[in-house]
Structures are given as structure tokens and as C-alpha cells.
Amino acid sequence: MAQFQSTERSIASRDLEVAVNAAVALQRPLLVKGEPGTGKTVLAHEVAAALGYPLVEWHVKSTTKAQQGLYEYDAVSRLRDSQLGDPKVADIANYIVRGKLWDAFEADRPQVVLIDEIDKADIEFPNDLLLELDRMQFFVYETRQTVAARHRPVVIITSNNEKELPDAFLRRCFFHYIRFPDRTTMERIVDAHYPNLQKDLAREALNVFFQVREVPGLKKKPATSELLDWLKLLMIEDLPPEVLRSSDARLVIPPLHGALLKNEQDVQLFEQLAFMNRRGR
């Protein structure tokens, strides 16, 4: 089987490479945590590409139920069809709507299944998938059939740590926390996305970016996705590196800061710091 590893387009740490390949070898779901913007969701796309498997994406919302990933019984449609005299109501299977996991289980080749932001759902959501992810099968009560995986999928589960996950669920996963990239790794990421970016502009932008992240009291620290958006804007506006140069970027509001700062409290914090800096001169 192919191994997952960092590519020119996707920069992964050695620890992350080991975690992905260990989860695949152990046939356990890979639970990936980390602050927003560290590439947890993108990881599933890169793993699918590296292994040569199709990707099945299940994006979890606050209203998502575990059962929806397996199947749903459309009783409303069956009732409507019965009132219209439709003969297909005789077969209840016509009203079973397959979920993402059912599709992955019955695929004719292995799949990568992404269960994205599992911590957004109700606390019972992970518990309701324990047996299904462990045994890779589930029972359809309406049709009295068991759906078992033809090929065991590679399951990647992401969490932003919005709520604690049950211990029983955690025991069934291989866990990895994606640490925020250090300066060297971030330089590689930037170079992978923008190979033609001026070196001076990249250096000054990274100086500002990391100084902004160190500002105490920030509600939402800018992450990799914010940095890449910001760099794109800097290139579009053709701003010279000198505009970003400062002895302490934490004391001024960065140009085009809307790409870095994503709420009014953080903008106000920088405005206050800039005001205090001007008064202190």
C-alpha cells in the first residue's frame, strides 16, 4: 500500500506522516485536532491523493445526527406515495436514503472518509458511531439487512476542541495534534503556494504574521489560511516590503488587516495598541 508523505504542494511534519501511516496500518480512525486553519480538513484530501483513494466528505453541523451518516428512512415520501397509490410503496427499500458511510462501505474500492468537525455535533454523536466505526458494519432495521464494508475505509476525523469527546470513542482512534507550524515550516508552506513571491515581501510578511500571533489578548489568532489570503492580497495590491517593516508589528495595524483579524475585538485591540504607541512617542 502507498504511504502518505509530504509533497511540494502539501507540507506535512514527520510526526503527521507517521500518525497517518500508523492509523492506516492499525485500521483505526485518525482523530486530528489543532487550532482552526492548521490544515486538518485539507489533510484528508492529501491522504486520499497519496493513497490513490476516492474521498467521501461528511461535514458535521450542530444539527447533524450520527444516523444520517448511515441511512435515513423517508417516511414522509412513503406516506405521500401511498396516498397517491404509487405501487413502489410496497417495498420499503425504496425509501431508504443511503448516508456517506453506507456509500463508502459499499464502494468497490477503498475510500478515504472525512468526518469533519465532529465536535460541532451533539455529545452523543461520537458514541452513536462507536460500533459502526469499530466493526465497519451496521444493521438496517427497516429492511433487516446488514451493511458491511467491502473494503475497510481510511477514516479521518477532525475536531477543533469545541467540546470533549467521550473516552470510549477516543480509545478507538489513533490521535494526533497538529501543532502550529514553526517559522521554517511556514516558509515552506508559503513557497509551495506562492513560489514567485518576492523574498523580501515574504520575510517581512512572516515577521508581521508571527508578531501578530504573539499579541496577548487576541480572541482569534491568525492561522495558515489567513496568512495565505493576506499574502495574496499583498501581491494583488503590489505593496512594497517597506510598508510592513516595523520594529514591533504588534504596535501598528497591518495593512489589509481584514484578512488576518477576524473579529472586532481584535481590531479594537490593535487600534488601542497603535494609539498608545503614538502617544508614547
C-alpha positions as CSV (number, residue, x, y, z in Angstrom):
1,M,0.0,0.0,0.0
2,A,1.2,3.5,-0.8
3,Q,2.4,5.6,2.2
4,F,1.4,9.2,3.0
5,Q,4.2,11.7,2.9
6,S,4.7,15.4,2.5
7,T,4.6,16.8,-1.1
8,E,5.7,20.0,-2.7
9,R,2.1,21.2,-2.5
10,S,1.2,19.8,0.9
11,I,3.8,20.4,3.7
12,A,3.4,17.8,6.5
13,S,5.6,17.3,9.5
14,R,7.3,14.0,10.1
15,D,5.1,13.4,13.1
16,L,1.9,13.8,11.0
17,E,3.2,11.5,8.3
18,V,3.9,8.8,11.0
19,A,0.4,9.4,12.5
20,V,-1.4,8.9,9.2
21,N,0.5,5.8,8.3
22,A,0.1,4.3,11.8
23,A,-3.6,4.8,11.7
24,V,-3.8,3.2,8.3
25,A,-1.7,0.2,9.4
26,L,-3.7,-0.2,12.6
27,Q,-7.0,0.2,10.7
28,R,-8.2,2.7,13.2
29,P,-9.8,6.1,12.6
30,L,-7.3,9.0,12.7
31,L,-8.6,11.7,15.1
32,V,-6.9,15.0,14.2
33,K,-7.0,18.1,16.5
34,G,-5.5,21.5,16.2
35,E,-6.4,25.1,16.1
36,P,-8.5,26.3,13.1
37,G,-6.5,26.9,10.0
38,T,-3.8,24.3,10.6
39,G,-4.9,22.1,7.6
40,K,-6.9,19.4,9.3
41,T,-9.6,19.2,6.6
42,V,-7.0,19.6,3.8
43,L,-5.2,16.6,5.3
44,A,-8.0,14.2,4.2
45,H,-7.7,15.4,0.6
46,E,-3.9,14.9,0.6
47,V,-4.2,11.5,2.2
48,A,-6.7,10.4,-0.5
49,A,-4.4,11.7,-3.2
50,A,-1.3,10.0,-1.7
51,L,-3.1,6.6,-1.4
52,G,-5.0,6.9,-4.7
53,Y,-8.4,6.5,-3.0
54,P,-11.6,8.5,-3.6
55,L,-12.6,10.9,-0.9
56,V,-16.0,10.8,0.8
57,E,-16.6,14.0,2.8
58,W,-19.1,14.2,5.7
59,H,-19.2,17.8,7.1
60,V,-20.8,17.8,10.5
61,K,-23.1,20.6,11.7
62,S,-24.7,21.2,15.1
63,T,-27.9,19.6,13.9
64,T,-26.2,16.5,12.3
65,K,-27.1,13.1,13.7
66,A,-25.0,10.0,13.5
67,Q,-27.8,8.1,11.9
68,Q,-27.6,10.4,8.9
69,G,-24.2,9.0,8.1
70,L,-25.6,5.5,7.9
71,Y,-29.0,5.9,6.4
72,E,-32.4,7.6,6.8
73,Y,-35.9,6.3,6.3
74,D,-38.0,8.7,4.4
75,A,-41.4,8.0,5.9
76,V,-42.9,11.3,4.6
77,S,-42.3,10.3,1.0
78,R,-43.7,6.9,1.6
79,L,-46.9,8.3,3.1
80,R,-47.3,10.7,0.2
81,D,-46.8,8.0,-2.4
82,S,-49.3,5.7,-0.6
83,Q,-51.9,8.4,-0.8
84,L,-51.2,8.7,-4.5
85,G,-51.5,5.0,-5.0
86,D,-47.9,4.6,-6.1
87,P,-47.1,0.8,-6.3
88,K,-43.5,1.3,-5.1
89,V,-44.7,1.8,-1.5
90,A,-44.9,-2.0,-1.2
91,D,-41.1,-2.1,-1.0
92,I,-39.8,-0.1,2.0
93,A,-36.2,-0.2,0.5
94,N,-37.4,2.5,-2.0
95,Y,-37.5,4.9,0.9
96,I,-34.1,4.2,2.5
97,V,-31.7,7.1,1.8
98,R,-28.1,6.0,2.0
99,G,-25.6,8.0,4.0
100,K,-22.0,8.8,3.5
101,L,-20.7,5.8,5.4
102,W,-23.0,3.4,3.5
103,D,-21.6,4.8,0.2
104,A,-18.1,4.2,1.5
105,F,-18.8,0.7,2.8
106,E,-20.4,-0.5,-0.4
107,A,-17.8,1.1,-2.8
108,D,-15.9,-1.4,-5.0
109,R,-12.5,0.0,-3.8
110,P,-11.1,1.5,-0.6
111,Q,-12.2,5.1,0.2
112,V,-10.9,7.9,2.5
113,V,-13.8,9.1,4.7
114,L,-13.6,12.5,6.2
115,I,-15.8,13.2,9.2
116,D,-15.2,16.9,9.5
117,E,-15.5,18.9,12.8
118,I,-17.1,16.1,14.8
119,D,-17.1,18.3,17.9
120,K,-19.8,20.5,16.4
121,A,-22.4,17.8,16.8
122,D,-24.3,16.7,20.0
123,I,-22.1,14.9,22.6
124,E,-23.9,11.7,21.8
125,F,-22.8,11.8,18.1
126,P,-19.4,10.1,18.6
127,N,-20.9,7.4,20.9
128,D,-23.6,6.6,18.3
129,L,-20.8,5.7,15.8
130,L,-18.7,3.6,18.1
131,L,-19.7,0.1,16.9
132,E,-20.1,1.2,13.2
133,L,-16.5,2.6,13.0
134,D,-15.1,-0.3,15.1
135,R,-16.8,-3.2,13.2
136,M,-17.2,-1.4,9.9
137,Q,-20.8,-2.5,9.6
138,F,-24.3,-1.6,10.6
139,F,-27.8,-3.0,10.6
140,V,-30.7,-1.5,8.6
141,Y,-33.8,-2.3,10.8
142,E,-36.4,-1.4,8.1
143,T,-35.0,-3.9,5.6
144,R,-33.5,-6.4,8.1
145,Q,-30.1,-6.2,6.3
146,T,-26.5,-5.8,7.5
147,V,-24.3,-3.4,5.5
148,A,-20.6,-4.4,5.9
149,A,-17.7,-2.6,4.4
150,R,-16.4,-4.4,1.3
151,H,-13.1,-2.6,1.8
152,R,-12.2,-1.0,5.1
153,P,-12.0,2.8,4.5
154,V,-9.4,5.1,5.9
155,V,-11.3,7.3,8.3
156,I,-10.1,10.8,9.2
157,I,-11.9,12.7,11.9
158,T,-11.2,16.3,12.7
159,S,-12.0,18.3,15.8
160,N,-11.5,22.0,16.8
161,N,-11.7,21.0,20.5
162,E,-15.0,22.9,21.0
163,K,-16.1,20.1,23.3
164,E,-14.6,17.0,24.9
165,L,-15.1,13.7,23.1
166,P,-16.1,10.5,25.0
167,D,-13.3,8.3,26.3
168,A,-14.8,5.2,24.7
169,F,-14.6,7.0,21.3
170,L,-11.1,8.2,21.9
171,R,-9.9,4.7,22.7
172,R,-10.9,3.5,19.2
173,C,-8.9,6.3,17.5
174,F,-5.3,7.0,16.7
175,F,-4.8,10.6,17.9
176,H,-2.6,13.4,16.5
177,Y,-2.5,17.0,17.4
178,I,-1.3,19.3,14.6
179,R,1.0,21.9,16.2
180,F,1.0,25.3,14.6
181,P,3.9,25.4,12.0
182,D,7.1,27.0,13.1
183,R,8.8,29.7,11.0
184,T,10.8,27.3,8.8
185,T,7.8,25.1,8.1
186,M,5.6,28.2,7.4
187,E,8.3,29.4,4.9
188,R,8.0,26.1,3.0
189,I,4.2,26.4,3.0
190,V,4.3,29.9,1.6
191,D,6.8,28.9,-1.0
192,A,4.6,26.0,-2.0
193,H,1.6,28.2,-2.6
194,Y,3.4,31.3,-3.9
195,P,6.7,30.3,-5.5
196,N,7.0,33.6,-7.3
197,L,6.5,35.7,-4.1
198,Q,9.3,38.3,-3.6
199,K,11.6,37.0,-0.8
200,D,11.8,40.4,0.9
201,L,8.0,40.6,1.0
202,A,7.6,37.1,2.3
203,R,10.2,37.7,5.0
204,E,8.5,40.9,6.2
205,A,5.0,39.4,6.0
206,L,6.1,36.5,8.1
207,N,7.6,38.8,10.6
208,V,4.4,40.7,11.0
209,F,2.3,37.5,11.0
210,F,4.2,35.8,13.8
211,Q,4.3,39.1,15.9
212,V,0.6,39.5,15.5
213,R,0.0,35.9,16.8
214,E,2.1,36.8,19.9
215,V,-0.2,39.7,20.9
216,P,-1.7,38.9,24.2
217,G,-5.5,39.0,24.4
218,L,-6.2,38.1,20.8
219,K,-9.5,36.3,20.5
220,K,-8.7,34.6,17.2
221,K,-5.1,34.2,16.3
222,P,-4.5,34.3,12.5
223,A,-3.7,30.9,11.1
224,T,-2.2,29.5,7.9
225,S,-5.3,30.1,5.8
226,E,-5.4,33.8,6.9
227,L,-1.7,34.2,6.1
228,L,-2.1,32.8,2.6
229,D,-5.1,35.1,2.0
230,W,-3.2,38.1,3.3
231,L,-0.2,37.3,1.1
232,K,-2.4,37.0,-1.9
233,L,-3.8,40.5,-1.2
234,L,-0.4,42.0,-0.7
235,M,0.7,40.7,-4.1
236,I,-2.5,42.0,-5.7
237,E,-2.0,45.4,-4.2
238,D,1.7,45.2,-5.1
239,L,2.7,46.6,-1.7
240,P,6.4,47.0,-1.2
241,P,8.1,45.2,1.7
242,E,8.9,48.5,3.4
243,V,5.2,49.0,4.2
244,L,5.4,46.0,6.5
245,R,8.7,46.9,8.1
246,S,8.4,47.9,11.8
247,S,10.4,47.5,14.9
248,D,7.3,45.9,16.5
249,A,4.4,45.0,14.3
250,R,2.3,44.5,17.4
251,L,2.1,48.2,17.8
252,V,0.6,49.1,14.4
253,I,-2.3,47.8,12.4
254,P,-1.1,45.7,9.5
255,P,-2.2,46.8,6.0
256,L,-5.2,44.9,4.7
257,H,-5.6,43.6,8.3
258,G,-9.1,42.3,7.5
259,A,-7.5,39.1,6.1
260,L,-5.7,38.5,9.4
261,L,-8.0,39.8,12.1
262,K,-11.5,38.2,12.0
263,N,-13.4,40.0,14.8
264,E,-14.0,43.5,16.0
265,Q,-12.4,42.9,19.4
266,D,-9.0,42.0,17.9
267,V,-9.2,45.1,15.5
268,Q,-10.0,47.3,18.5
269,L,-7.1,45.8,20.4
270,F,-4.7,46.7,17.7
271,E,-6.2,50.2,17.4
272,Q,-5.7,50.7,21.1
273,L,-2.1,49.5,20.9
274,A,-1.4,51.8,17.9
275,F,-3.0,54.7,19.8
276,M,-0.9,54.1,22.9
277,N,2.2,53.8,20.8
278,R,1.6,57.1,19.1
279,R,1.0,58.8,22.5
280,G,4.2,57.3,23.9
281,R,6.3,58.9,21.2
